């Protein structure tokens, strides 16, 4: 996934007030996405240093 696709995924996971979600599942998914983004940023940063 490239950055544009990640941004779309993140924006699509924003809390939708019209739908009831399981808060824990929502938070776990958000944490997984944050972890993926951090990993991508770390990799990009490390590639620039080399």
Predicted model as a PDB file, atoms N, CA, C, CB and O in Angstrom, pLDDT in the B-factor column:
MODEL        1                                                                  
ATOM      1  N   UNK A   1       0.832  -1.191   0.000  1.00 53.00           N  
ATOM      2  CA  UNK A   1       0.000   0.000   0.000  1.00 53.00           C  
ATOM      3  C   UNK A   1       0.869   1.245   0.000  1.00 53.00           C  
ATOM      4  CB  UNK A   1      -0.942   0.003   1.207  1.00 53.00           C  
ATOM      5  O   UNK A   1       1.849   1.340   0.740  1.00 53.00           O  
ATOM      6  N   UNK A   2       0.499   2.180  -0.829  1.00 65.00           N  
ATOM      7  CA  UNK A   2       1.247   3.424  -0.803  1.00 65.00           C  
ATOM      8  C   UNK A   2       0.567   4.418   0.134  1.00 65.00           C  
ATOM      9  CB  UNK A   2       1.375   4.012  -2.221  1.00 65.00           C  
ATOM     10  O   UNK A   2      -0.479   4.130   0.715  1.00 65.00           O  
ATOM     11  N   UNK A   3       1.169   5.570   0.266  1.00 66.00           N  
ATOM     12  CA  UNK A   3       0.682   6.559   1.235  1.00 66.00           C  
ATOM     13  C   UNK A   3      -0.733   7.032   0.926  1.00 66.00           C  
ATOM     14  CB  UNK A   3       1.616   7.752   1.270  1.00 66.00           C  
ATOM     15  O   UNK A   3      -1.527   7.248   1.842  1.00 66.00           O  
ATOM     16  N   UNK A   4      -1.058   7.196  -0.360  1.00 65.00           N  
ATOM     17  CA  UNK A   4      -2.402   7.651  -0.737  1.00 65.00           C  
ATOM     18  C   UNK A   4      -3.450   6.639  -0.276  1.00 65.00           C  
ATOM     19  CB  UNK A   4      -2.500   7.865  -2.272  1.00 65.00           C  
ATOM     20  O   UNK A   4      -4.496   7.017   0.250  1.00 65.00           O  
ATOM     21  N   UNK A   5      -3.163   5.348  -0.476  1.00 64.00           N  
ATOM     22  CA  UNK A   5      -4.102   4.311  -0.056  1.00 64.00           C  
ATOM     23  C   UNK A   5      -4.230   4.285   1.458  1.00 64.00           C  
ATOM     24  CB  UNK A   5      -3.658   2.939  -0.572  1.00 64.00           C  
ATOM     25  O   UNK A   5      -5.327   4.089   1.981  1.00 64.00           O  
ATOM     26  N   UNK A   6      -3.126   4.481   2.169  1.00 62.00           N  
ATOM     27  CA  UNK A   6      -3.159   4.516   3.635  1.00 62.00           C  
ATOM     28  C   UNK A   6      -4.037   5.659   4.117  1.00 62.00           C  
ATOM     29  CB  UNK A   6      -1.736   4.660   4.211  1.00 62.00           C  
ATOM     30  O   UNK A   6      -4.831   5.485   5.042  1.00 62.00           O  
ATOM     31  N   UNK A   7      -3.901   6.839   3.492  1.00 62.00           N  
ATOM     32  CA  UNK A   7      -4.699   7.986   3.889  1.00 62.00           C  
ATOM     33  C   UNK A   7      -6.184   7.705   3.692  1.00 62.00           C  
ATOM     34  CB  UNK A   7      -4.282   9.226   3.098  1.00 62.00           C  
ATOM     35  O   UNK A   7      -7.005   8.089   4.524  1.00 62.00           O  
ATOM     36  N   UNK A   8      -6.532   7.033   2.589  1.00 60.00           N  
ATOM     37  CA  UNK A   8      -7.932   6.690   2.338  1.00 60.00           C  
ATOM     38  C   UNK A   8      -8.436   5.716   3.391  1.00 60.00           C  
ATOM     39  CB  UNK A   8      -8.101   6.090   0.933  1.00 60.00           C  
ATOM     40  O   UNK A   8      -9.554   5.861   3.883  1.00 60.00           O  
ATOM     41  N   UNK A   9      -7.615   4.716   3.744  1.00 62.00           N  
ATOM     42  CA  UNK A   9      -8.004   3.750   4.765  1.00 62.00           C  
ATOM     43  C   UNK A   9      -8.219   4.437   6.107  1.00 62.00           C  
ATOM     44  CB  UNK A   9      -6.945   2.654   4.896  1.00 62.00           C  
ATOM     45  O   UNK A   9      -9.183   4.149   6.816  1.00 62.00           O  
ATOM     46  N   UNK A  10      -7.330   5.331   6.442  1.00 59.00           N  
ATOM     47  CA  UNK A  10      -7.435   6.030   7.730  1.00 59.00           C  
ATOM     48  C   UNK A  10      -8.698   6.877   7.757  1.00 59.00           C  
ATOM     49  CB  UNK A  10      -6.188   6.914   7.985  1.00 59.00           C  
ATOM     50  O   UNK A  10      -9.440   6.857   8.739  1.00 59.00           O  
ATOM     51  N   UNK A  11      -8.943   7.618   6.687  1.00 59.00           N  
ATOM     52  CA  UNK A  11     -10.121   8.478   6.676  1.00 59.00           C  
ATOM     53  C   UNK A  11     -11.401   7.655   6.682  1.00 59.00           C  
ATOM     54  CB  UNK A  11     -10.096   9.400   5.459  1.00 59.00           C  
ATOM     55  O   UNK A  11     -12.413   8.094   7.229  1.00 59.00           O  
ATOM     56  N   UNK A  12     -11.374   6.463   6.081  1.00 61.00           N  
ATOM     57  CA  UNK A  12     -12.575   5.630   6.070  1.00 61.00           C  
ATOM     58  C   UNK A  12     -12.832   5.000   7.434  1.00 61.00           C  
ATOM     59  CB  UNK A  12     -12.452   4.542   5.011  1.00 61.00           C  
ATOM     60  O   UNK A  12     -13.949   4.556   7.700  1.00 61.00           O  
ATOM     61  N   UNK A  13     -11.833   4.953   8.294  1.00 57.00           N  
ATOM     62  CA  UNK A  13     -12.002   4.365   9.622  1.00 57.00           C  
ATOM     63  C   UNK A  13     -12.408   5.382  10.677  1.00 57.00           C  
ATOM     64  CB  UNK A  13     -10.732   3.692  10.044  1.00 57.00           C  
ATOM     65  O   UNK A  13     -12.598   5.032  11.842  1.00 57.00           O  
ATOM     66  N   UNK A  14     -12.541   6.637  10.270  1.00 57.00           N  
ATOM     67  CA  UNK A  14     -12.980   7.640  11.234  1.00 57.00           C  
ATOM     68  C   UNK A  14     -14.341   7.241  11.786  1.00 57.00           C  
ATOM     69  CB  UNK A  14     -13.040   9.048  10.586  1.00 57.00           C  
ATOM     70  O   UNK A  14     -15.142   6.612  11.094  1.00 57.00           O  
ATOM     71  N   UNK A  15     -14.592   7.604  13.016  1.00 53.00           N  
ATOM     72  CA  UNK A  15     -15.831   7.218  13.686  1.00 53.00           C  
ATOM     73  C   UNK A  15     -17.040   7.801  12.969  1.00 53.00           C  
ATOM     74  CB  UNK A  15     -15.815   7.674  15.146  1.00 53.00           C  
ATOM     75  O   UNK A  15     -17.138   9.012  12.776  1.00 53.00           O  
ATOM     76  N   UNK A  16     -17.938   6.942  12.586  1.00 55.00           N  
ATOM     77  CA  UNK A  16     -19.165   7.350  11.909  1.00 55.00           C  
ATOM     78  C   UNK A  16     -20.279   7.426  12.945  1.00 55.00           C  
ATOM     79  CB  UNK A  16     -19.536   6.362  10.754  1.00 55.00           C  
ATOM     80  O   UNK A  16     -20.692   6.404  13.493  1.00 55.00           O  
ATOM     81  N   UNK A  17     -20.762   8.627  13.210  1.00 55.00           N  
ATOM     82  CA  UNK A  17     -21.760   8.831  14.261  1.00 55.00           C  
ATOM     83  C   UNK A  17     -23.078   8.134  13.946  1.00 55.00           C  
ATOM     84  CB  UNK A  17     -22.002  10.314  14.468  1.00 55.00           C  
ATOM     85  O   UNK A  17     -23.851   7.825  14.852  1.00 55.00           O  
ATOM     86  N   UNK A  18     -23.335   7.889  12.669  1.00 53.00           N  
ATOM     87  CA  UNK A  18     -24.585   7.259  12.286  1.00 53.00           C  
ATOM     88  C   UNK A  18     -24.611   5.762  12.534  1.00 53.00           C  
ATOM     89  CB  UNK A  18     -24.856   7.524  10.855  1.00 53.00           C  
ATOM     90  O   UNK A  18     -25.684   5.160  12.534  1.00 53.00           O  
ATOM     91  N   UNK A  19     -23.474   5.157  12.741  1.00 59.00           N  
ATOM     92  CA  UNK A  19     -23.394   3.713  12.927  1.00 59.00           C  
ATOM     93  C   UNK A  19     -22.878   3.395  14.325  1.00 59.00           C  
ATOM     94  CB  UNK A  19     -22.486   3.073  11.857  1.00 59.00           C  
ATOM     95  O   UNK A  19     -22.022   4.098  14.863  1.00 59.00           O  
ATOM     96  N   UNK A  20     -23.403   2.343  14.889  1.00 58.00           N  
ATOM     97  CA  UNK A  20     -22.931   1.902  16.195  1.00 58.00           C  
ATOM     98  C   UNK A  20     -21.844   0.873  15.970  1.00 58.00           C  
ATOM     99  CB  UNK A  20     -24.092   1.318  17.062  1.00 58.00           C  
ATOM    100  O   UNK A  20     -22.040  -0.097  15.237  1.00 58.00           O  
ATOM    101  N   UNK A  21     -20.706   1.080  16.594  1.00 63.00           N  
ATOM    102  CA  UNK A  21     -19.584   0.155  16.453  1.00 63.00           C  
ATOM    103  C   UNK A  21     -19.174  -0.347  17.820  1.00 63.00           C  
ATOM    104  CB  UNK A  21     -18.390   0.829  15.741  1.00 63.00           C  
ATOM    105  O   UNK A  21     -19.428   0.280  18.848  1.00 63.00           O  
ATOM    106  N   UNK A  22     -18.543  -1.478  17.793  1.00 77.00           N  
ATOM    107  CA  UNK A  22     -17.952  -1.982  19.017  1.00 77.00           C  
ATOM    108  C   UNK A  22     -16.697  -1.141  19.265  1.00 77.00           C  
ATOM    109  CB  UNK A  22     -17.621  -3.532  18.920  1.00 77.00           C  
ATOM    110  O   UNK A  22     -15.747  -1.190  18.483  1.00 77.00           O  
ATOM    111  N   UNK A  23     -16.699  -0.376  20.347  1.00 84.00           N  
ATOM    112  CA  UNK A  23     -15.608   0.567  20.616  1.00 84.00           C  
ATOM    113  C   UNK A  23     -14.253  -0.117  20.696  1.00 84.00           C  
ATOM    114  CB  UNK A  23     -15.873   1.312  21.905  1.00 84.00           C  
ATOM    115  O   UNK A  23     -13.259   0.428  20.217  1.00 84.00           O  
ATOM    116  N   UNK A  24     -14.197  -1.292  21.287  1.00 87.00           N  
ATOM    117  CA  UNK A  24     -12.915  -1.982  21.418  1.00 87.00           C  
ATOM    118  C   UNK A  24     -12.379  -2.415  20.067  1.00 87.00           C  
ATOM    119  CB  UNK A  24     -13.054  -3.191  22.331  1.00 87.00           C  
ATOM    120  O   UNK A  24     -11.186  -2.269  19.801  1.00 87.00           O  
ATOM    121  N   UNK A  25     -13.222  -2.934  19.226  1.00 86.00           N  
ATOM    122  CA  UNK A  25     -12.780  -3.341  17.882  1.00 86.00           C  
ATOM    123  C   UNK A  25     -12.312  -2.127  17.098  1.00 86.00           C  
ATOM    124  CB  UNK A  25     -13.919  -4.063  17.118  1.00 86.00           C  
ATOM    125  O   UNK A  25     -11.309  -2.191  16.388  1.00 86.00           O  
ATOM    126  N   UNK A  26     -13.028  -1.035  17.225  1.00 88.00           N  
ATOM    127  CA  UNK A  26     -12.657   0.195  16.540  1.00 88.00           C  
ATOM    128  C   UNK A  26     -11.294   0.685  17.014  1.00 88.00           C  
ATOM    129  CB  UNK A  26     -13.718   1.275  16.766  1.00 88.00           C  
ATOM    130  O   UNK A  26     -10.447   1.049  16.198  1.00 88.00           O  
ATOM    131  N   UNK A  27     -11.077   0.698  18.329  1.00 90.00           N  
ATOM    132  CA  UNK A  27      -9.806   1.165  18.885  1.00 90.00           C  
ATOM    133  C   UNK A  27      -8.648   0.242  18.508  1.00 90.00           C  
ATOM    134  CB  UNK A  27      -9.905   1.276  20.404  1.00 90.00           C  
ATOM    135  O   UNK A  27      -7.550   0.714  18.212  1.00 90.00           O  
ATOM    136  N   UNK A  28      -8.885  -1.055  18.517  1.00 91.00           N  
ATOM    137  CA  UNK A  28      -7.842  -2.002  18.134  1.00 91.00           C  
ATOM    138  C   UNK A  28      -7.462  -1.785  16.678  1.00 91.00           C  
ATOM    139  CB  UNK A  28      -8.307  -3.457  18.361  1.00 91.00           C  
ATOM    140  O   UNK A  28      -6.278  -1.805  16.342  1.00 91.00           O  
ATOM    141  N   UNK A  29      -8.437  -1.581  15.817  1.00 92.00           N  
ATOM    142  CA  UNK A  29      -8.145  -1.340  14.404  1.00 92.00           C  
ATOM    143  C   UNK A  29      -7.362  -0.043  14.221  1.00 92.00           C  
ATOM    144  CB  UNK A  29      -9.446  -1.292  13.590  1.00 92.00           C  
ATOM    145  O   UNK A  29      -6.427   0.013  13.421  1.00 92.00           O  
ATOM    146  N   UNK A  30      -7.738   0.992  14.954  1.00 93.00           N  
ATOM    147  CA  UNK A  30      -7.008   2.262  14.877  1.00 93.00           C  
ATOM    148  C   UNK A  30      -5.559   2.080  15.325  1.00 93.00           C  
ATOM    149  CB  UNK A  30      -7.700   3.337  15.741  1.00 93.00           C  
ATOM    150  O   UNK A  30      -4.646   2.620  14.701  1.00 93.00           O  
ATOM    151  N   UNK A  31      -5.342   1.317  16.410  1.00 96.00           N  
ATOM    152  CA  UNK A  31      -3.981   1.070  16.895  1.00 96.00           C  
ATOM    153  C   UNK A  31      -3.163   0.292  15.878  1.00 96.00           C  
ATOM    154  CB  UNK A  31      -4.016   0.312  18.222  1.00 96.00           C  
ATOM    155  O   UNK A  31      -1.979   0.571  15.694  1.00 96.00           O  
ATOM    156  N   UNK A  32      -3.772  -0.672  15.221  1.00 96.00           N  
ATOM    157  CA  UNK A  32      -3.073  -1.435  14.180  1.00 96.00           C  
ATOM    158  C   UNK A  32      -2.669  -0.516  13.036  1.00 96.00           C  
ATOM    159  CB  UNK A  32      -3.961  -2.586  13.653  1.00 96.00           C  
ATOM    160  O   UNK A  32      -1.557  -0.620  12.518  1.00 96.00           O  
ATOM    161  N   UNK A  33      -3.556   0.372  12.642  1.00 95.00           N  
ATOM    162  CA  UNK A  33      -3.246   1.305  11.567  1.00 95.00           C  
ATOM    163  C   UNK A  33      -2.135   2.262  11.965  1.00 95.00           C  
ATOM    164  CB  UNK A  33      -4.486   2.086  11.172  1.00 95.00           C  
ATOM    165  O   UNK A  33      -1.262   2.573  11.156  1.00 95.00           O  
ATOM    166  N   UNK A  34      -2.163   2.729  13.204  1.00 96.00           N  
ATOM    167  CA  UNK A  34      -1.102   3.618  13.696  1.00 96.00           C  
ATOM    168  C   UNK A  34       0.233   2.889  13.675  1.00 96.00           C  
ATOM    169  CB  UNK A  34      -1.419   4.123  15.129  1.00 96.00           C  
ATOM    170  O   UNK A  34       1.247   3.467  13.284  1.00 96.00           O  
ATOM    171  N   UNK A  35       0.245   1.630  14.089  1.00 96.00           N  
ATOM    172  CA  UNK A  35       1.465   0.844  14.088  1.00 96.00           C  
ATOM    173  C   UNK A  35       2.010   0.688  12.663  1.00 96.00           C  
ATOM    174  CB  UNK A  35       1.211  -0.532  14.719  1.00 96.00           C  
ATOM    175  O   UNK A  35       3.214   0.808  12.440  1.00 96.00           O  
ATOM    176  N   UNK A  36       1.124   0.421  11.707  1.00 95.00           N  
ATOM    177  CA  UNK A  36       1.546   0.286  10.309  1.00 95.00           C  
ATOM    178  C   UNK A  36       2.130   1.593   9.783  1.00 95.00           C  
ATOM    179  CB  UNK A  36       0.366  -0.150   9.432  1.00 95.00           C  
ATOM    180  O   UNK A  36       3.139   1.585   9.077  1.00 95.00           O  
ATOM    181  N   UNK A  37       1.506   2.698  10.121  1.00 96.00           N  
ATOM    182  CA  UNK A  37       1.987   4.002   9.661  1.00 96.00           C  
ATOM    183  C   UNK A  37       3.355   4.311  10.255  1.00 96.00           C  
ATOM    184  CB  UNK A  37       0.986   5.108  10.031  1.00 96.00           C  
ATOM    185  O   UNK A  37       4.241   4.805   9.557  1.00 96.00           O  
ATOM    186  N   UNK A  38       3.528   4.023  11.533  1.00 96.00           N  
ATOM    187  CA  UNK A  38       4.824   4.248  12.182  1.00 96.00           C  
ATOM    188  C   UNK A  38       5.897   3.396  11.522  1.00 96.00           C  
ATOM    189  CB  UNK A  38       4.745   3.933  13.692  1.00 96.00           C  
ATOM    190  O   UNK A  38       7.010   3.867  11.288  1.00 96.00           O  
ATOM    191  N   UNK A  39       5.570   2.153  11.222  1.00 95.00           N  
ATOM    192  CA  UNK A  39       6.530   1.258  10.561  1.00 95.00           C  
ATOM    193  C   UNK A  39       6.914   1.805   9.192  1.00 95.00           C  
ATOM    194  CB  UNK A  39       5.943  -0.163  10.418  1.00 95.00           C  
ATOM    195  O   UNK A  39       8.091   1.804   8.831  1.00 95.00           O  
ATOM    196  N   UNK A  40       5.934   2.270   8.432  1.00 95.00           N  
ATOM    197  CA  UNK A  40       6.225   2.852   7.121  1.00 95.00           C  
ATOM    198  C   UNK A  40       7.112   4.081   7.246  1.00 95.00           C  
ATOM    199  CB  UNK A  40       4.928   3.217   6.400  1.00 95.00           C  
ATOM    200  O   UNK A  40       8.054   4.250   6.471  1.00 95.00           O  
ATOM    201  N   UNK A  41       6.819   4.939   8.214  1.00 94.00           N  
ATOM    202  CA  UNK A  41       7.626   6.142   8.416  1.00 94.00           C  
ATOM    203  C   UNK A  41       9.053   5.801   8.834  1.00 94.00           C  
ATOM    204  CB  UNK A  41       6.980   7.038   9.465  1.00 94.00           C  
ATOM    205  O   UNK A  41      10.009   6.428   8.377  1.00 94.00           O  
ATOM    206  N   UNK A  42       9.189   4.798   9.710  1.00 94.00           N  
ATOM    207  CA  UNK A  42      10.526   4.370  10.127  1.00 94.00           C  
ATOM    208  C   UNK A  42      11.316   3.849   8.938  1.00 94.00           C  
ATOM    209  CB  UNK A  42      10.436   3.289  11.216  1.00 94.00           C  
ATOM    210  O   UNK A  42      12.485   4.191   8.764  1.00 94.00           O  
ATOM    211  N   UNK A  43      10.681   3.026   8.124  1.00 93.00           N  
ATOM    212  CA  UNK A  43      11.361   2.477   6.944  1.00 93.00           C  
ATOM    213  C   UNK A  43      11.770   3.572   5.990  1.00 93.00           C  
ATOM    214  CB  UNK A  43      10.467   1.477   6.225  1.00 93.00           C  
ATOM    215  O   UNK A  43      12.879   3.555   5.456  1.00 93.00           O  
ATOM    216  N   UNK A  44      10.885   4.522   5.771  1.00 92.00           N  
ATOM    217  CA  UNK A  44      11.188   5.634   4.869  1.00 92.00           C  
ATOM    218  C   UNK A  44      12.341   6.470   5.404  1.00 92.00           C  
ATOM    219  CB  UNK A  44       9.951   6.514   4.668  1.00 92.00           C  
ATOM    220  O   UNK A  44      13.216   6.887   4.644  1.00 92.00           O  
ATOM    221  N   UNK A  45      12.343   6.716   6.718  1.00 91.00           N  
ATOM    222  CA  UNK A  45      13.408   7.487   7.345  1.00 91.00           C  
ATOM    223  C   UNK A  45      14.747   6.746   7.248  1.00 91.00           C  
ATOM    224  CB  UNK A  45      13.062   7.777   8.818  1.00 91.00           C  
ATOM    225  O   UNK A  45      15.776   7.352   6.946  1.00 91.00           O  
ATOM    226  N   UNK A  46      14.729   5.440   7.503  1.00 88.00           N  
ATOM    227  CA  UNK A  46      15.962   4.653   7.444  1.00 88.00           C  
ATOM    228  C   UNK A  46      16.511   4.595   6.035  1.00 88.00           C  
ATOM    229  CB  UNK A  46      15.722   3.245   7.963  1.00 88.00           C  
ATOM    230  O   UNK A  46      17.728   4.584   5.850  1.00 88.00           O  
ATOM    231  N   UNK A  47      15.636   4.556   5.030  1.00 89.00           N  
ATOM    232  CA  UNK A  47      16.096   4.532   3.637  1.00 89.00           C  
ATOM    233  C   UNK A  47      16.778   5.855   3.275  1.00 89.00           C  
ATOM    234  CB  UNK A  47      14.910   4.261   2.677  1.00 89.00           C  
ATOM    235  O   UNK A  47      17.740   5.863   2.508  1.00 89.00           O  
ATOM    236  N   UNK A  48      16.295   6.953   3.813  1.00 83.00           N  
ATOM    237  CA  UNK A  48      16.902   8.251   3.543  1.00 83.00           C  
ATOM    238  C   UNK A  48      18.276   8.366   4.162  1.00 83.00           C  
ATOM    239  CB  UNK A  48      16.016   9.361   4.054  1.00 83.00           C  
ATOM    240  O   UNK A  48      19.152   9.026   3.602  1.00 83.00           O  
ATOM    241  N   UNK A  49      18.484   7.736   5.309  1.00 78.00           N  
ATOM    242  CA  UNK A  49      19.784   7.813   5.994  1.00 78.00           C  
ATOM    243  C   UNK A  49      20.848   7.009   5.288  1.00 78.00           C  
ATOM    244  CB  UNK A  49      19.657   7.333   7.421  1.00 78.00           C  
ATOM    245  O   UNK A  49      22.036   7.314   5.401  1.00 78.00           O  
ATOM    246  N   UNK A  50      20.438   5.984   4.561  1.00 74.00           N  
ATOM    247  CA  UNK A  50      21.434   5.112   3.900  1.00 74.00           C  
ATOM    248  C   UNK A  50      21.929   5.695   2.648  1.00 74.00           C  
ATOM    249  CB  UNK A  50      20.872   3.764   3.611  1.00 74.00           C  
ATOM    250  O   UNK A  50      22.765   5.094   1.974  1.00 74.00           O  
TER     251      UNK A  50                                                      
ENDMDL                                                                          
END                                                                             
